[in-house]
C-alpha cells in the first residue's frame, strides 16, 4: 500500500537527529526501530516508543507540554543546560545589571527563572553581536510585568534581527521559563557569537586551510562548521593524529589531547611528558578529564564535561572547539603572492540584513554566505511559500545533487525561481535570468531578495487590514496620520532627509505607545554624524521594544536608505494596527 509520510519541518528533523544522537548506543536504536517495524505502529505510538528509549539515557529531562489537552512532552538536555549556565556565568560575571540573577547554579533551574526578565538574554545578544541592543532601552530597575514584557519583546525581536529563528517562541514562553524553548534560543544566540570570526573576511589567516587544487572561492563557500572541522583537522594532522569527520561520533579524546601541544604557547618539557602520558590513558572518561585539564591551562575549559566528550554531544563539542579557535587559532596568514586579497570582502549591511531576515524565518539550510548558499534556489522556494506564492515541488531538483551535472540541476531550479517571480509573484524581474542567481550576480540577486522581503512585510500589513492592498503611499499616509494626531511633525516620503535624525521614527514610536520615548536622552537639532547614529540606535531598539520586528540597521536611518526606511515604518504600522 502507498503510504504518504506526513510533512516534517526542518526544526523537527533537527530535533529527531539530536534525539537519535543522544540515544547513541546501537542496541537501543535497533530495538526502537524494530519495534516500530514489527508492530506497524502509528506515528503517535512511534513517538512514545522513541521517547521511552530516549528517557532511559542519562541527561535527558522531560517536561510536560503547555496544553493540558495535548498531553505533549518536551525533552531538554541537562548537559546543555549546565554548559550554557557556566558560559553565561563567566561571560556576564562583571556585569552589574545581572547581579540579581548571577551566578546561576547549573544544578538547579536557575537558568530558566533567570531568563524571565529579559535582561540576561539582551546582554547575551549584545555579546554575540555587539551593539545590537541599545543599553538605554533595557529596563533594569523596579521591574513590573509590563516592563518585563518590554524587555522580552526587545530580546526576541533583536534575536530575530541577528538571524535567530524565533517564530515559535513568545515572551510568555521565556517568562514562564519553558526549558526546551529557552535552551533552543540560547544555543542560537551563543552559536552566532562563537561563529562570528570563523569567516574569511574577518580572519584572513584561515587561508592557511586552503587545500591543493582549491580556489579561494571554494574556501569562502564553506560554512563556519565546515571551516571549524577543517581547522581542527589541520592541527590534528600537524600533530600526527587521525582526522575527524564530525563533532559527534568521531570526536576522539586522544586526538584532542595531542592537538593541544601545537596550540599551547607556554609549556615546558615536564608538561609535555604529562600530556603524552595522558594521551595513553586507556579509560575514555579519564582521558577526557586530562584533555580538559589541558584546556583549562589555556583558559578554554568551556561547554563540555568529560562525559560530553565521550558521548560525542555534537552541540557542545562544536561550541568547545569554536571557543578554542577564537582564543588560539594558531594559524599564520600565508605569504602567498598568488592570492587576490582584494576578493576577500565582508558582506555589506544590506546583504547581512537579507541574510538575517531569511534565517529568522527558519529557512533550511541556514544561509551563511548569501550568494553561494542560494545558488540552487532551494531557499528562494521556501521564501516564496512564506509570501504565499505556491511552489510546485515536483518541478524542483532537491539535494543531494549528482556529481555529474549538479550545476545543471541547480540552474534548472534557478530558472524556475525566476519564472515563479515573474508569473506568480508578479515581481519586476526585467533582465534577471536563472543564470544570474546561480552565478551569484550581486545586483540582480539583491533585486529579487528585496522584492521578497518587501512582499513579506506588506503581506503582514494586508493581513492586519483585512486584505486591503498596501503600497508605499498607504504607509506614508498612515504614518503621517498617526504623527499628526499626536501633534508631531510629518514626513514627505521615505527619502525625507529629516529621517536622518531618526526623530520621525522616534515620534511615531511615542505616538503608538505614548510616553515610551525618553527625549532627554536624545539630541534633536544640529546633530553630528555620531549623534545621528546614537539616535538611530535608540530608535531601532525602541521599535523592537514596543513589539515591532525591525530588521533594518541604525545606519539605514542615518543614511536615509529608502527601502530599509520603508520596512521600519511598515513594521511600526503593523504594531500600531495591532494596538487598534
Secondary structure, 3 states (H helix, E strand, C coil): CCCCCCCCCHHHHHHHHHHHHHHCCHHHHHHHHHHHHHHCCCHHHHHHHHHHHHHHCCCEEEEECCCCCCCCEEEEEHHHHHHHHHHHHHHCCCCHHHCCCCCCCCCCCHHHHHCCCCHHHHHHHHHHCCCCCCHHHCCCCCCCHHHHHHHHHHHHHHHHHCCCCCCCCCHHHHHCCCHHHHHHHHHHHHHHHHHCCCCCCCCHHHHHHCCCCCCHHHHHCCCHHHHHHHHHHHHHHHCCCCCCCCCCCCCCHHHHHHHHHHHCCCCCHHHHHHHHHHHCCCCHHHHHHHHHHHHHHCCCCCCCCHHHHHHCCHHHHHHHHHHHHHHCCCCCCCCCCCCCHHHCCCCCHHHHHHHHHHHHCCCCCCCCCCCHHHCCCHHHHHHHHHCCCCCCHHHCCCCCCCCCCHHHHHHHHHHHHHHHHHHCCCCCCCCCCHHHHHHCCHHHHHHHHHHHHHHHHHHHHHHHCCCCCCCHHHHHHHHHHHHHHCCCCCCCCCCCHHHHHCHHHHHHHHHHCCCCCCHHHCCCCCCCHHHHHHHHHHHHHHHHHCCCCCCCCHHHHHCCCHHHHHHHHHHHHHHHHHHC
